[in-house]
Amino acid sequence: MNREEIIGKINGFFVSEFEADESTILPLENMTKTLGLDSLDFVDLVVSIENNFGFKVNPEDFQSIVTFQDFYEYVIQNIKQASSQ
């Protein structure tokens, strides 16, 4: 799966699971504010990432994720690490 496919899959999840308007999902926007995420939403997000991308999420990693771009990079980096093991 290439970078664009990963980002497309992530954005599709945001639209379907969090009812986000795709036009508001912009790389430099604040992900939590744009999606209106609360702590339970983050649990759903972690479960979805683990199920869809095949790596374990460390909840503490979310402390450094602010923008959609941060999130994309986090997922892409962890997919690369998981596939190299």
C-alpha positions, 0 to 999 in steps of 0.5 A: 500500500502506498502513501496515497492509498494509506491516506485515502483509507484513513480519510475514508475511515474519518468520513464513515466512522466520525461523519466528517466532511471530507473537505474539512480533512486537511493535512495541517488542520487540528485533527481533534478539533476538526473531528470533535474527538473525545476520549472514547473516540480515541479508543475507537480510532486506536482499535480501527488502526490496529485492525486496518493497518496491522500494528499495535498502537501505543496510546502515549503516541497520540500526545504528539499528534496534533494535525492530520499530517502528524497522524498520517506520518504516524500510521505510515511510519508504523506500517513501515516498521511492522512490515520490516519485522 
